Amino acid sequence: MSLYQLIRANSNFRLTWFAMFVSRLGDGLYSVAIIWMTYQVDRSALSLGIVLGAFTFSTFVFGIFAGVVADRMNRRTLIISSSVLCGVTVLVIPLTFYFGMLHLPLLVFFSFVFGALTQFFEPVVRASVSNLVSKTELTQGNAALGTTESIGYLVGPTLGGILITFFNVEMVLVLNGISFLLAALLISKVNVPLNNMPEAISPTKWTHDLKEGLQFIKENQFVIRLFQISILSTIAYSPFFVNLPIFLDEGLTLSSKEQATFLGILYSILSLGQLIGFWLIGYVPDRIRVNLTIGYLLQAIGFGLLFVLSHPVAIMLSVTVAGISFGLVSAPFYSAIQREVPGRLHGRVFGVQSTFNGLLLPAGRTITGGALEFVNARSIFLFMGVLYFVNAFLANLLSKEK
């Protein structure tokens, strides 16, 4: 079944897909708007780093906790509540700015709260996929949800920039807030349970639930291997957005304006490649080990070749290959977890994975910034390629086909 057929045939999944799409589009708008709003409040690169860092830090702090909650609460209610609260949080930002009440500490607080609330949305949706589609449709379902991220980040930042240019940043944030409210409305129409509710427990047992999830990960060799792959993949990818502008400045004979334009093109090509990859994975045999191995090899090639490439067209093709590989590995990876892990533990396992990402991504970007003081940008891409090659080797060691 193709992604389009799945979305068309399954009304509950279709509602979830549109909710994710609207939310992702809002995320794309937010990624531009929050930067611009921070500069409106305090024109400082340090302030921008603090605001963005607050968001990332909260995803790290609340990731595991959100996973426990997702396994103990009605996931549908949880997704709706988090969407509404995300919308309200974002809407308060332009409101306080309009009344002259917005200052940097308050903006940092909003960013932290917003980051925490997002942990009760996407990871919970991922934990609910197995309740929306059949086991044989998991890869297609995850791929379809993955397309929402590609489309959202392909369209959202550009649309946000245009709206800021012709209107103002407050309007963009209002639209972002409304997108979350619309997502909540769409999820409220889903008429199947998104998890099997366990018996009610006291708050004192929540730590027991967390330990149960961690113990399952520790004792399941297949899941451990998947986590090793996920961690290495996150480390490998973390330098990209820091390294790419330096790479263009060091390695290409382009003016500053041409570099900025080409940078935007490469970001769009990466998202477009991901979209192609998610579409392709719906048509290949559903073999986890093989698909992950091929996908990570393509990532090694796509990023590793940037070590030697200098022609803009060749660079664009290489980034396209890297983007396609993301689509090829993401859906099989999530499907493998959903098949191997009991449904009652999905929230906790995805919560742990989200926490690792929340820690490793900013750490990797920070380390990359420091490393670029001593090595050139091409070497960083070579390093990324080597790590993805190691990941392909690890993926090939997976002992089961899920």
Secondary structure as UniProt FT lines:
FT   HELIX           3..9
FT   HELIX           11..41
FT   HELIX           45..72
FT   HELIX           75..98
FT   TURN            99..100
FT   HELIX           104..118
FT   TURN            119..121
FT   HELIX           122..132
FT   HELIX           135..137
FT   HELIX           138..166
FT   HELIX           169..188
FT   HELIX           203..205
FT   HELIX           206..219
FT   HELIX           221..237
FT   TURN            238..239
FT   HELIX           240..251
FT   HELIX           256..281
FT   TURN            282..283
FT   HELIX           288..304
FT   HELIX           305..307
FT   HELIX           312..340
FT   HELIX           343..345
FT   HELIX           346..371
FT   TURN            372..374
FT   HELIX           377..396
//
